[in-house]
Amino acid sequence: MIRIESALVAFPQGGGEDRVVLRDLSLGVPRGQTLSIIGSNGAGKSTLLNAIAGTVPLRSGTIVVDGRDCTRDPEWIRARYVGRVRQNPLAGTAGEMTLLDNLALASRKGPRRLRLAVTPALSRELGERVAELGMGLENRLRENVSRLSGGQRQALTLLMAVLSRPSVLLLDEHTAALDPANAEIVASLTKRFVSEFGLTALIVTHDMKRALDQAERVVMMHEGGIVADVSGEEKSRMKVSDLVELFRAARGSEYAEDRDLLR
């Protein structure tokens, strides 16, 4: 469960006036719900995920995850219960470490000794999890991650994000940098892991078709706030063209045709 109340994020800029990125934003996401977040560039989508993850601080407002007020918690503490996958397949893994060592580190988030012991039992367990990706990576556990393709690396990053059993999964355009085939594989794995681990998932995307297909609820952001929130029967009846019309209404005269919106 996530509850955000009156979140304000602003950054200093030249001229003495701060740039407001999140503007008095409030949002509640029940435990186990998958939420798509759409909107134009600069709407505040990634900043919202950064605020939940603790990467950027709030000027004011609160963030509560599973009943815990984490507004002032640093990112490394939130990493115990917040998993994250970014757009860049290279961002979530250590390329010069083996698959096995990357997975072992991901499975042991939280305060513990620096010594990393990959026991035979842990190695077997992690190999079994990697085999579930269906990419043959269970036979490459001793290879460095830098040898993997972008799709393989992003699938591995997704697995790493859920291994420590977080309650929240943040996905920021996590299929956008992949070719269509690998994007479908990672999207399918995402649905499976969200269901298997009972995760609350927030997925930022520019692909409106995927936004409708992957989530029970769709939120549209514009200029740091939420301008549309659809779920249930309303969402089930929606087509991409309906979302585009919502987008057009939110942007008003600023609207310009964007092929990415119509995929």
N, C-alpha and C positions, 0 to 999 in steps of 0.2 A: 504494500500500500504506500502511495505517495500523496502527501498533502502539501501544497505550496500556497502560501497566503501572502498576497500583496508584495510580491518579489520585485525589487528594484535593483537593476544592475546598470551602472554608468561608468564611463571611462573618461579621464581627463583628456582634453585636447587643446590645441592652440586657440587663443582668443578668449580664454577665461570661462567658456561655457562647456560643461561636460556633455559627452555624447551618451544619451540614454539608449540602452540596448534592450533591456526588459523594463516595461513600464507598468508597475502596479499589477503584476500578473498573478492570478490565482488559478489553481488547477488541482483537482483531485483525481487520482487514478486508483481504483480498487485493486486489492491483491489479486494477481493472476490475470489481469486484463492486458491485452495488447493494444497499444495506441499508436496510430500513425500520426506524424506531425508534418504538415506541408506548409508551403508559403514561399514567397519570393526570396531572392537573395537579400540578406540583411534584415530579414524579418525577426531574427532572434532565436531561430531554431537551435543552432549549435550552442549558442550561449545558454539556452535553457538547460541543455544536457550538461554543459560545463558547470552550471550552478548546482545541479543535483549531484554531480560527481565531486564537487568541491574544488574544481580547477579555478573558478572565479568566485570571489566573495559577493554576497549581497550587500548593497548599501542599506537596505531595510527589508523587512519581511522575514518569513520563516520557511524552513523546509523540514518536513517530518517524514521519516521513512520507517514503516512498520512500528509506529508509535514512539519512535525516538526522535527528538528534536536534534537534528544534526547540523543546524544552520552554521554553527561555529566550528564544527569538526573539520580538521584538515583532510586533504584528499587521501592520504595514506590510511587513515582510519576508515573512511567511507569505502575504500577499496575492499574491505572485508565483506561488505554486503551489497556493493554496487559493481557489477561487471560492465565492461565497455569495449566496443569494437568501433574503430574509426574507419574513415573512407580509405585511407592509404593502407594497402596490405602489408607494407613494411613497418607500420607503426606499432603493431601489437606484439612483435616477437623480437628476440635478440638473434640477429642473423648469424653471428659467429659462435653461437652455442648450438648444441645438438637439439633435435626434436625432443628427445627424452628429458634433457635438462630444462628446456623451456616449459614442458608440461609439468615437470616436478615442481618447479618454482610456482607455477600458476595454481597448482593444487594445494599449496601450503602458504597461502596469504595469511598475514597477521603476524603478531609479535612472536618470534621464536629465535633460537640460536642461528648463527650465520652458517653453521655446518649444514651442507646439503647431502643427505644420505639417500641415494636412490637404491633401495634394496631390491633384490630379485622379485619380491612380491609386488612392490610398487611398479617395477618395470613391466611385469606381466599385466597388471591392472591398467596401466596407461596404454600399453600396446593394444589391449582389447578395446579401449575407448577410441583409439585412433582408427582401428579397423572399421568401426562403425561409420566413419566418414566415407567409406567406399572408394578411397583413392589409392589404396595400396601403400599408404605411408607407414603402416605397421612394420613393413620390411625395411624402413629407412630411419629407424629411431636413432641410430648412431651417426647419422649425417647431420651436417650443419643446416640450419633452416634456410640459409642464403641460397641453397641449391634448389629450393622449391619454386614452383611457378607462383604467380600472383594469386590464382584461384586456390591452389593448395595452401598457400600461406594464410589466406583469409579464412579458409575453413579451419585451419589449425588455431588461428587467433580466436575464432568463435568458440571452439572447444575449450581453449584455455580460459575464456571468460566465464564459462559455466562450471568448470571443474571444482572451484572452491565453494560451490553451492551459494551464490549470491541470491538475494531476494529480488533484486532489480537488475535488469539488463538494458543498457543504453546503446543504441545502434545508430551511428551517424553516417548515413549514406554508405552503408557497409557493402553494398553490391555495386555502387556506381562506377568503380574503377575496373570492374571485371568484364570480360566478354560475356555475351548473352548466355552461353552454355554454363559457364562457371557461376554467373549471377543466379541462375535458376537452382543450381546445386546448393549454393550458400543460403539462398532464400528458403529452400526446402529443409535444410539442416536447422535453420533458425526456428521454423515452426515446430520441428520435432523437439528441439532442446527446450524451447519455451514451454511446451506441453509436458515434457518428461520431468522437468525440474520445477514446474509450477511457478514460473517467473512472471513478475510484472515487467512488461517490456515497452519501451518507448523507442519508436523507429522513425528517424528523420529521413525523408525522401522527397525528391522532386518528381518522381514517377507516380502520377495520380492513379494509374491502373493498379500498380503494386500497392499503393496506399490503401485502396479499397479491398484488394484481395488478401492482404496479409494481416489485417487487424479488425477487431470488433468495433473500433471507434476511430474516427478521424477528426483531428483538431487542425484548424487553419490559423496560422499566425500572420500578422502584418504589423510592421512598425512597433515591435516589442510587446504586442498584446495578442489575445485570442479573439478572432473575429467570427469564427464558426466552430461548432462542436456537434458532430452528428454521430449517432449510434442507433442501435435497435432497428426498428422497422424503417425509420427514415434512412439509415445508412444502407440497409439491405436493398432498398429500391433505387439507390443512387447509381448513376453511370458516370463515366469520366466527364462527359459533357456537363453534367450537373455540377461537378466540382469546379470545372473551368468557369462556369457562370458565377459560382461563389467567389472564385478568385478574381474574376472581372469586377464584381461588385465591390470587393474589398479594396482593390487598387484604383477603381474609378477611372478617371481620365488618364492615369499613368499606365493603364494596362497595355501591353503589347503582346502579340502572338508569340508563344514560346513552344517550339516543337516538343520539348521535353515534357510539357504538361499533357500532351495529347497521346503519349505512348500507352 
